[in-house]
Amino acid sequence: MQQLKARLDAICDEQPFKTRYFLRDLATGQEIDREGSVETPSASVRKISIMMAALAAVQAGKLRLDEPVTLEARLQKDVASGTYRYMTPDCVIPFRDVLVNMIITSDNVCTQVVLERLGPGAMDEYCQAIGMTGTRHRGLIPPLGIGWDHPVEATASTTQADQVNLLHAILRGTTDEAAAAKLHCSSDLCRLGLQILTWQLLRNLIPNLLPFGTKVAHKTGRGRRGRMDAGIVYDGDKPLFILAAATDWVPDTMPDGMPGFAASFATIGRVARAAWDELKR
């Protein structure tokens, strides 16, 4: 693993921006990281915990997956991700599909629906309760026009370690009711959450350079300061490793004239591929 860490760090060192990661080998439990406990803007990666908090509310009987939800016009204002911002206002879909769209297209109309139903302060309370001590949820969605140089406290933030631990907890919960209970869920709900993560349509980060068709249960993020992704990578149907990676302070334009987001995609994709090549042996 130390040889792998040196390889991953070399990939990160090639870029002028910051790259942080946390990697757990699921065969051995060994871990390596690069500033994995440093709080970083989370962008939409935080939606993994939002989904699990919503499923916990379903488990508690506070919400229903089949509840009809009206996607009101007010929720479409100032939204920069997802598809429902373009749909006819007052479309009605079940709450289950709200969760699906929040994850697989990163829909922020749907994200607002979920957060409003959970209520103010619910996300920080849930994250603290399940041990995500480096994660903070701030606001419903990031404000449009936020500056590139905004402080981490201006938006939701997390650590790469928190995201790996959450994904591992969901994975354990799919087969162990006691583990699911630690997330305030059932195994059935953990299986649903994990399945939704495998339906992710935005695959330009962790899955970017993996073999075609590789199963990855993950959630991407697009922030003003960088791009990020957290996911479980499978070898066939066997979970192989969990990786959370985030780029930070990425310039809009790189020194070679290429866009910064493309370098983010390439860097995280190369980190994931290097882990795949080493841990699949």
TAGINOR-V681000 format. One record per backbone hydrogen bond with DSSP energy under -1.0 kcal/mol. CO is the residue of the C=O (numbers start at 1). NH is the residue of the N-H. E is the energy in kcal/mol with one decimal. If there is no record, write none. Layout:
BEGIN
CO/NH/E
CO/NH/E
END
This chain:
BEGIN
1/5/-2.7
2/6/-2.1
3/7/-1.8
4/8/-2.8
5/9/-3.0
6/10/-1.8
7/11/-1.6
8/12/-2.2
9/13/-2.6
12/15/-1.5
18/248/-2.9
20/246/-2.8
21/34/-2.5
22/244/-2.2
23/32/-1.9
24/242/-2.2
25/29/-2.8
30/25/-2.8
32/23/-2.8
34/21/-1.4
35/38/-1.5
36/161/-2.6
40/158/-2.6
42/45/-1.8
43/46/-1.4
44/47/-1.9
45/48/-1.7
46/50/-1.7
47/51/-2.5
48/52/-2.1
49/53/-2.4
50/54/-2.2
51/55/-2.4
52/56/-2.1
53/57/-1.8
54/58/-1.8
55/59/-2.5
56/60/-1.9
57/62/-2.4
57/63/-1.2
58/61/-1.4
64/67/-1.1
65/96/-2.6
67/95/-1.8
69/93/-2.1
70/72/-1.3
71/90/-2.3
72/75/-1.2
73/76/-1.7
81/108/-1.6
83/86/-1.9
91/71/-3.1
93/69/-2.6
94/98/-1.4
95/99/-2.0
96/100/-2.1
97/101/-2.5
98/102/-2.1
99/103/-1.5
100/104/-3.0
101/105/-1.3
101/107/-2.3
104/201/-1.5
107/111/-1.6
108/112/-1.5
109/113/-1.5
110/114/-2.2
111/115/-2.6
112/116/-2.6
113/117/-1.8
114/118/-2.0
115/119/-2.1
119/122/-1.7
121/125/-1.9
122/126/-2.5
123/127/-2.9
124/128/-2.4
125/129/-2.0
126/130/-1.6
127/132/-3.0
128/131/-1.1
131/133/-1.8
132/135/-1.4
136/157/-2.5
143/146/-1.1
147/150/-1.5
151/154/-2.0
152/155/-1.2
156/42/-2.0
157/136/-2.7
158/40/-3.1
159/163/-1.6
160/164/-2.0
161/165/-2.6
162/166/-2.3
163/167/-2.3
164/168/-2.4
165/169/-2.1
166/170/-2.3
167/171/-2.4
168/172/-2.7
169/173/-2.3
170/174/-1.1
172/175/-1.5
172/176/-1.1
176/180/-2.4
177/181/-2.4
180/183/-1.5
180/185/-2.3
181/184/-1.7
186/190/-2.1
187/191/-2.6
188/192/-1.9
189/193/-2.6
190/194/-2.6
191/195/-2.4
192/196/-2.5
193/197/-1.8
194/198/-1.4
196/199/-1.1
197/200/-1.1
197/218/-1.8
201/203/-1.0
205/208/-1.2
207/210/-1.3
211/214/-2.1
215/234/-2.5
217/232/-2.4
219/230/-1.3
221/228/-2.0
225/250/-2.8
226/223/-2.9
227/247/-3.1
228/221/-2.5
229/245/-2.8
230/219/-1.9
231/243/-2.5
232/217/-2.3
233/240/-3.1
233/241/-1.6
235/238/-1.7
238/235/-3.2
240/26/-1.8
241/233/-3.0
242/24/-2.5
243/231/-2.8
244/22/-2.2
245/229/-2.4
246/20/-2.9
248/18/-2.1
252/260/-2.3
254/257/-2.4
258/254/-3.6
259/263/-1.1
260/264/-1.9
261/265/-2.5
262/266/-2.4
263/267/-2.5
264/268/-2.4
265/269/-2.4
266/270/-2.4
267/271/-2.2
268/272/-2.3
269/273/-2.3
270/274/-2.6
271/275/-2.0
272/276/-2.4
273/277/-2.8
274/278/-1.8
275/279/-3.0
276/280/-1.9
END
